[in-house]
Amino acid sequence: MQSAITTSVLFDLLIAFATFNVRLCVERRTLGTRNFIICILVSRLVAFAAGFPLFLFFRERQKQLGH
């Protein structure tokens, strides 16, 4: 039996993961990079906590190379 706290935390993580996927697709179109598929795979296969920093790293690297 799950407690209300566990359910709330799980719901928050699911919303954060869904938002991350939408943001990832928007950034991919904006910056035009192909490395973001790696972030989705890492997020789904390893953990969201590993995919999000990887996304930020790729995004900053792409911005520096593009500008």
Distance bins in CASP14 RR format, pairs under 12 A and 6 or more apart:
PFRMAT RR
TARGET T0000
AUTHOR 0000-0000-0000
RMODE 2
METHOD distances of the structure
MODEL  1
1 7 0 0 0 0 0 1 0 0 0 0 0
2 8 0 0 0 0 1 0 0 0 0 0 0
2 9 0 0 0 0 0 1 0 0 0 0 0
2 10 1 0 0 1 0 0 0 0 0 0 0
2 11 0 0 0 0 0 1 0 0 0 0 0
3 9 0 0 0 0 1 0 0 0 0 0 0
3 10 0 0 0 0 0 1 0 0 0 0 0
4 10 0 0 0 0 0 1 0 0 0 0 0
4 11 0 0 0 0 0 1 0 0 0 0 0
5 11 0 0 0 0 0 1 0 0 0 0 0
5 12 0 0 0 0 0 1 0 0 0 0 0
6 12 0 0 0 0 0 1 0 0 0 0 0
6 13 0 0 0 0 0 1 0 0 0 0 0
7 13 0 0 0 0 0 1 0 0 0 0 0
7 14 0 0 0 0 0 1 0 0 0 0 0
8 14 0 0 0 0 0 1 0 0 0 0 0
8 15 0 0 0 0 0 1 0 0 0 0 0
9 15 0 0 0 0 0 1 0 0 0 0 0
9 16 0 0 0 0 0 1 0 0 0 0 0
10 16 0 0 0 0 0 1 0 0 0 0 0
10 17 0 0 0 0 0 1 0 0 0 0 0
11 17 0 0 0 0 0 1 0 0 0 0 0
11 18 0 0 0 0 0 1 0 0 0 0 0
12 18 0 0 0 0 0 1 0 0 0 0 0
12 19 0 0 0 0 0 1 0 0 0 0 0
12 48 0 0 0 0 0 1 0 0 0 0 0
13 19 0 0 0 0 0 1 0 0 0 0 0
13 20 0 0 0 0 0 1 0 0 0 0 0
13 43 0 0 0 0 0 1 0 0 0 0 0
13 47 0 0 0 0 0 1 0 0 0 0 0
13 48 1 0 0 1 0 0 0 0 0 0 0
13 49 0 0 0 0 1 0 0 0 0 0 0
13 52 0 0 0 0 0 1 0 0 0 0 0
14 20 0 0 0 0 0 1 0 0 0 0 0
14 21 0 0 0 0 0 1 0 0 0 0 0
14 48 0 0 0 0 1 0 0 0 0 0 0
15 21 0 0 0 0 0 1 0 0 0 0 0
15 22 0 0 0 0 0 1 0 0 0 0 0
15 48 0 0 0 0 0 1 0 0 0 0 0
16 22 0 0 0 0 0 1 0 0 0 0 0
16 23 0 0 0 0 0 1 0 0 0 0 0
16 43 0 0 0 0 0 1 0 0 0 0 0
16 48 1 0 0 1 0 0 0 0 0 0 0
16 49 0 0 0 0 0 1 0 0 0 0 0
16 51 0 0 0 0 0 1 0 0 0 0 0
16 52 0 0 0 0 1 0 0 0 0 0 0
17 23 0 0 0 0 0 1 0 0 0 0 0
17 24 0 0 0 0 0 1 0 0 0 0 0
17 39 0 0 0 0 0 1 0 0 0 0 0
17 40 0 0 0 0 0 1 0 0 0 0 0
17 43 1 0 0 1 0 0 0 0 0 0 0
17 44 0 0 0 0 1 0 0 0 0 0 0
17 47 0 0 0 0 0 1 0 0 0 0 0
17 48 1 0 1 0 0 0 0 0 0 0 0
17 49 0 0 0 0 0 1 0 0 0 0 0
17 51 0 0 0 0 1 0 0 0 0 0 0
17 52 0 0 0 0 1 0 0 0 0 0 0
17 55 0 0 0 0 0 1 0 0 0 0 0
18 24 0 0 0 0 0 1 0 0 0 0 0
18 25 0 0 0 0 0 1 0 0 0 0 0
18 43 0 0 0 0 0 1 0 0 0 0 0
18 48 0 0 0 0 0 1 0 0 0 0 0
19 25 0 0 0 0 0 1 0 0 0 0 0
19 26 0 0 0 0 0 1 0 0 0 0 0
19 43 0 0 0 0 0 1 0 0 0 0 0
19 48 0 0 0 0 0 1 0 0 0 0 0
19 52 0 0 0 0 0 1 0 0 0 0 0
19 55 0 0 0 0 0 1 0 0 0 0 0
20 26 0 0 0 0 0 1 0 0 0 0 0
20 27 0 0 0 0 0 1 0 0 0 0 0
20 36 0 0 0 0 0 1 0 0 0 0 0
20 39 0 0 0 0 1 0 0 0 0 0 0
20 40 0 0 0 0 1 0 0 0 0 0 0
20 42 0 0 0 0 0 1 0 0 0 0 0
20 43 1 0 0 1 0 0 0 0 0 0 0
20 44 0 0 0 0 0 1 0 0 0 0 0
20 47 0 0 0 0 0 1 0 0 0 0 0
20 48 1 0 0 1 0 0 0 0 0 0 0
20 49 0 0 0 0 0 1 0 0 0 0 0
20 50 0 0 0 0 0 1 0 0 0 0 0
20 51 0 0 0 0 1 0 0 0 0 0 0
20 52 1 0 0 1 0 0 0 0 0 0 0
20 53 0 0 0 0 0 1 0 0 0 0 0
20 54 0 0 0 0 0 1 0 0 0 0 0
20 55 1 0 0 1 0 0 0 0 0 0 0
20 56 0 0 0 0 0 1 0 0 0 0 0
21 27 0 0 0 0 0 1 0 0 0 0 0
21 28 0 0 0 0 0 1 0 0 0 0 0
21 36 0 0 0 0 0 1 0 0 0 0 0
21 37 0 0 0 0 0 1 0 0 0 0 0
21 39 0 0 0 0 1 0 0 0 0 0 0
21 40 1 0 0 1 0 0 0 0 0 0 0
21 41 0 0 0 0 0 1 0 0 0 0 0
21 43 1 0 0 1 0 0 0 0 0 0 0
21 44 0 0 0 0 1 0 0 0 0 0 0
21 48 0 0 0 0 1 0 0 0 0 0 0
21 51 0 0 0 0 0 1 0 0 0 0 0
21 52 0 0 0 0 0 1 0 0 0 0 0
21 55 0 0 0 0 0 1 0 0 0 0 0
22 28 0 0 0 0 0 1 0 0 0 0 0
22 29 0 0 0 0 0 1 0 0 0 0 0
22 40 0 0 0 0 0 1 0 0 0 0 0
23 29 0 0 0 0 0 1 0 0 0 0 0
23 30 0 0 0 0 0 1 0 0 0 0 0
23 31 0 0 0 0 0 1 0 0 0 0 0
23 36 0 0 0 0 0 1 0 0 0 0 0
23 39 0 0 0 0 0 1 0 0 0 0 0
23 40 0 0 0 0 0 1 0 0 0 0 0
23 43 0 0 0 0 0 1 0 0 0 0 0
23 52 0 0 0 0 1 0 0 0 0 0 0
23 55 0 0 0 0 1 0 0 0 0 0 0
23 56 0 0 0 0 0 1 0 0 0 0 0
23 59 0 0 0 0 1 0 0 0 0 0 0
24 30 0 0 0 0 0 1 0 0 0 0 0
24 31 0 0 0 0 0 1 0 0 0 0 0
24 32 0 0 0 0 0 1 0 0 0 0 0
24 33 0 0 0 0 0 1 0 0 0 0 0
24 35 0 0 0 0 0 1 0 0 0 0 0
24 36 1 0 1 0 0 0 0 0 0 0 0
24 37 0 0 0 0 1 0 0 0 0 0 0
24 38 0 0 0 0 0 1 0 0 0 0 0
24 39 1 0 0 1 0 0 0 0 0 0 0
24 40 1 0 0 1 0 0 0 0 0 0 0
24 41 0 0 0 0 0 1 0 0 0 0 0
24 42 0 0 0 0 0 1 0 0 0 0 0
24 43 0 0 0 0 1 0 0 0 0 0 0
24 44 0 0 0 0 0 1 0 0 0 0 0
24 48 0 0 0 0 0 1 0 0 0 0 0
24 51 0 0 0 0 1 0 0 0 0 0 0
24 52 0 0 0 0 1 0 0 0 0 0 0
24 54 0 0 0 0 0 1 0 0 0 0 0
24 55 1 0 0 1 0 0 0 0 0 0 0
24 56 0 0 0 0 0 1 0 0 0 0 0
24 58 0 0 0 0 1 0 0 0 0 0 0
24 59 0 0 0 0 1 0 0 0 0 0 0
25 31 0 0 0 0 0 1 0 0 0 0 0
25 32 0 0 0 0 0 1 0 0 0 0 0
25 36 0 0 0 0 1 0 0 0 0 0 0
25 37 0 0 0 0 0 1 0 0 0 0 0
25 39 0 0 0 0 0 1 0 0 0 0 0
25 40 0 0 0 0 1 0 0 0 0 0 0
25 55 0 0 0 0 0 1 0 0 0 0 0
26 32 0 0 0 0 0 1 0 0 0 0 0
26 36 0 0 0 0 0 1 0 0 0 0 0
26 55 0 0 0 0 0 1 0 0 0 0 0
26 59 0 0 0 0 0 1 0 0 0 0 0
27 33 0 0 0 0 1 0 0 0 0 0 0
27 35 0 0 0 0 0 1 0 0 0 0 0
27 36 1 0 0 1 0 0 0 0 0 0 0
27 39 0 0 0 0 1 0 0 0 0 0 0
27 40 0 0 0 0 0 1 0 0 0 0 0
27 55 1 0 0 1 0 0 0 0 0 0 0
27 56 0 0 0 0 0 1 0 0 0 0 0
27 58 0 0 0 0 1 0 0 0 0 0 0
27 59 1 0 1 0 0 0 0 0 0 0 0
27 60 0 0 0 0 0 1 0 0 0 0 0
27 62 0 0 0 0 1 0 0 0 0 0 0
27 63 0 0 0 0 0 1 0 0 0 0 0
28 34 1 0 0 1 0 0 0 0 0 0 0
28 35 0 0 0 0 1 0 0 0 0 0 0
28 36 1 0 1 0 0 0 0 0 0 0 0
28 37 0 0 0 0 1 0 0 0 0 0 0
28 38 0 0 0 0 0 1 0 0 0 0 0
28 39 0 0 0 0 1 0 0 0 0 0 0
28 40 0 0 0 0 1 0 0 0 0 0 0
28 55 0 0 0 0 1 0 0 0 0 0 0
28 58 0 0 0 0 1 0 0 0 0 0 0
28 59 0 0 0 0 1 0 0 0 0 0 0
28 62 0 0 0 0 1 0 0 0 0 0 0
29 36 0 0 0 0 1 0 0 0 0 0 0
30 36 0 0 0 0 0 1 0 0 0 0 0
30 59 0 0 0 0 1 0 0 0 0 0 0
30 62 0 0 0 0 1 0 0 0 0 0 0
30 63 0 0 0 0 0 1 0 0 0 0 0
30 66 0 0 0 0 0 1 0 0 0 0 0
31 55 0 0 0 0 0 1 0 0 0 0 0
31 58 0 0 0 0 1 0 0 0 0 0 0
31 59 1 0 0 1 0 0 0 0 0 0 0
31 60 0 0 0 0 0 1 0 0 0 0 0
31 61 0 0 0 0 0 1 0 0 0 0 0
31 62 1 0 1 0 0 0 0 0 0 0 0
31 63 1 0 0 1 0 0 0 0 0 0 0
31 64 0 0 0 0 0 1 0 0 0 0 0
31 65 0 0 0 0 1 0 0 0 0 0 0
31 66 0 0 0 0 1 0 0 0 0 0 0
31 67 0 0 0 0 0 1 0 0 0 0 0
32 58 0 0 0 0 0 1 0 0 0 0 0
32 59 0 0 0 0 0 1 0 0 0 0 0
32 62 1 0 0 1 0 0 0 0 0 0 0
32 63 0 0 0 0 0 1 0 0 0 0 0
32 65 0 0 0 0 0 1 0 0 0 0 0
32 66 0 0 0 0 0 1 0 0 0 0 0
33 39 0 0 0 0 0 1 0 0 0 0 0
33 55 0 0 0 0 0 1 0 0 0 0 0
33 57 0 0 0 0 0 1 0 0 0 0 0
33 58 1 0 0 1 0 0 0 0 0 0 0
33 59 0 0 0 0 1 0 0 0 0 0 0
33 60 0 0 0 0 0 1 0 0 0 0 0
33 61 0 0 0 0 1 0 0 0 0 0 0
33 62 1 0 1 0 0 0 0 0 0 0 0
33 63 0 0 0 0 1 0 0 0 0 0 0
33 65 0 0 0 0 1 0 0 0 0 0 0
33 66 0 0 0 0 1 0 0 0 0 0 0
34 40 0 0 0 0 0 1 0 0 0 0 0
34 58 0 0 0 0 1 0 0 0 0 0 0
34 62 0 0 0 0 0 1 0 0 0 0 0
35 41 0 0 0 0 0 1 0 0 0 0 0
35 42 0 0 0 0 0 1 0 0 0 0 0
35 51 0 0 0 0 0 1 0 0 0 0 0
35 54 0 0 0 0 1 0 0 0 0 0 0
35 55 0 0 0 0 1 0 0 0 0 0 0
35 57 0 0 0 0 1 0 0 0 0 0 0
35 58 1 0 1 0 0 0 0 0 0 0 0
35 59 0 0 0 0 1 0 0 0 0 0 0
35 60 0 0 0 0 0 1 0 0 0 0 0
35 61 0 0 0 0 1 0 0 0 0 0 0
35 62 1 0 0 1 0 0 0 0 0 0 0
35 65 0 0 0 0 0 1 0 0 0 0 0
36 42 0 0 0 0 0 1 0 0 0 0 0
36 43 0 0 0 0 0 1 0 0 0 0 0
36 51 0 0 0 0 0 1 0 0 0 0 0
36 52 0 0 0 0 0 1 0 0 0 0 0
36 54 0 0 0 0 1 0 0 0 0 0 0
36 55 1 0 0 1 0 0 0 0 0 0 0
36 56 0 0 0 0 0 1 0 0 0 0 0
36 57 0 0 0 0 0 1 0 0 0 0 0
36 58 1 0 0 1 0 0 0 0 0 0 0
36 59 0 0 0 0 1 0 0 0 0 0 0
36 61 0 0 0 0 0 1 0 0 0 0 0
36 62 0 0 0 0 1 0 0 0 0 0 0
37 43 0 0 0 0 0 1 0 0 0 0 0
37 44 0 0 0 0 0 1 0 0 0 0 0
37 51 0 0 0 0 0 1 0 0 0 0 0
37 54 0 0 0 0 0 1 0 0 0 0 0
37 55 0 0 0 0 0 1 0 0 0 0 0
37 58 0 0 0 0 0 1 0 0 0 0 0
38 44 0 0 0 0 0 1 0 0 0 0 0
38 45 0 0 0 0 0 1 0 0 0 0 0
38 46 0 0 0 0 0 1 0 0 0 0 0
38 50 0 0 0 0 0 1 0 0 0 0 0
38 51 0 0 0 0 1 0 0 0 0 0 0
38 54 1 0 0 1 0 0 0 0 0 0 0
38 55 0 0 0 0 1 0 0 0 0 0 0
38 57 0 0 0 0 0 1 0 0 0 0 0
38 58 1 0 0 1 0 0 0 0 0 0 0
39 45 0 0 0 0 0 1 0 0 0 0 0
39 46 0 0 0 0 0 1 0 0 0 0 0
39 47 0 0 0 0 0 1 0 0 0 0 0
39 48 0 0 0 0 0 1 0 0 0 0 0
39 50 0 0 0 0 1 0 0 0 0 0 0
39 51 1 0 1 0 0 0 0 0 0 0 0
39 52 1 0 0 1 0 0 0 0 0 0 0
39 53 0 0 0 0 1 0 0 0 0 0 0
39 54 1 0 1 0 0 0 0 0 0 0 0
39 55 1 0 1 0 0 0 0 0 0 0 0
39 56 0 0 0 0 1 0 0 0 0 0 0
39 57 0 0 0 0 1 0 0 0 0 0 0
39 58 1 0 0 1 0 0 0 0 0 0 0
39 59 0 0 0 0 1 0 0 0 0 0 0
39 62 0 0 0 0 0 1 0 0 0 0 0
40 46 0 0 0 0 0 1 0 0 0 0 0
40 48 0 0 0 0 0 1 0 0 0 0 0
40 50 0 0 0 0 0 1 0 0 0 0 0
40 51 0 0 0 0 1 0 0 0 0 0 0
40 52 0 0 0 0 0 1 0 0 0 0 0
40 54 0 0 0 0 1 0 0 0 0 0 0
40 55 0 0 0 0 1 0 0 0 0 0 0
40 58 0 0 0 0 0 1 0 0 0 0 0
41 47 0 0 0 0 0 1 0 0 0 0 0
41 50 0 0 0 0 0 1 0 0 0 0 0
41 51 0 0 0 0 1 0 0 0 0 0 0
41 54 0 0 0 0 1 0 0 0 0 0 0
41 55 0 0 0 0 0 1 0 0 0 0 0
42 48 0 0 0 0 1 0 0 0 0 0 0
42 49 0 0 0 0 1 0 0 0 0 0 0
42 50 1 0 1 0 0 0 0 0 0 0 0
42 51 1 0 1 0 0 0 0 0 0 0 0
42 52 0 0 0 0 1 0 0 0 0 0 0
42 53 0 0 0 0 1 0 0 0 0 0 0
42 54 1 0 1 0 0 0 0 0 0 0 0
42 55 0 0 0 0 1 0 0 0 0 0 0
42 57 0 0 0 0 0 1 0 0 0 0 0
42 58 0 0 0 0 0 1 0 0 0 0 0
43 49 0 0 0 0 1 0 0 0 0 0 0
43 50 1 0 0 1 0 0 0 0 0 0 0
43 51 1 0 1 0 0 0 0 0 0 0 0
43 52 1 0 0 1 0 0 0 0 0 0 0
43 53 0 0 0 0 0 1 0 0 0 0 0
43 54 0 0 0 0 1 0 0 0 0 0 0
43 55 0 0 0 0 1 0 0 0 0 0 0
44 50 0 0 0 0 0 1 0 0 0 0 0
44 51 0 0 0 0 1 0 0 0 0 0 0
45 51 0 0 0 0 1 0 0 0 0 0 0
45 54 0 0 0 0 0 1 0 0 0 0 0
46 52 0 0 0 0 0 1 0 0 0 0 0
46 53 0 0 0 0 0 1 0 0 0 0 0
46 54 0 0 0 0 1 0 0 0 0 0 0
47 53 0 0 0 0 0 1 0 0 0 0 0
47 54 0 0 0 0 0 1 0 0 0 0 0
48 54 0 0 0 0 0 1 0 0 0 0 0
48 55 0 0 0 0 0 1 0 0 0 0 0
49 55 0 0 0 0 0 1 0 0 0 0 0
50 56 0 0 0 0 0 1 0 0 0 0 0
50 57 0 0 0 0 0 1 0 0 0 0 0
51 57 0 0 0 0 1 0 0 0 0 0 0
51 58 0 0 0 0 1 0 0 0 0 0 0
51 59 0 0 0 0 0 1 0 0 0 0 0
52 58 0 0 0 0 0 1 0 0 0 0 0
52 59 0 0 0 0 0 1 0 0 0 0 0
53 59 0 0 0 0 0 1 0 0 0 0 0
53 60 0 0 0 0 0 1 0 0 0 0 0
54 60 0 0 0 0 0 1 0 0 0 0 0
54 61 0 0 0 0 0 1 0 0 0 0 0
55 61 0 0 0 0 0 1 0 0 0 0 0
55 62 0 0 0 0 0 1 0 0 0 0 0
56 62 0 0 0 0 0 1 0 0 0 0 0
56 63 0 0 0 0 0 1 0 0 0 0 0
57 63 0 0 0 0 0 1 0 0 0 0 0
57 64 0 0 0 0 0 1 0 0 0 0 0
58 64 0 0 0 0 0 1 0 0 0 0 0
58 65 0 0 0 0 0 1 0 0 0 0 0
59 65 0 0 0 0 0 1 0 0 0 0 0
59 66 0 0 0 0 0 1 0 0 0 0 0
60 66 0 0 0 0 0 1 0 0 0 0 0
60 67 0 0 0 0 0 1 0 0 0 0 0
61 67 0 0 0 0 0 1 0 0 0 0 0
END
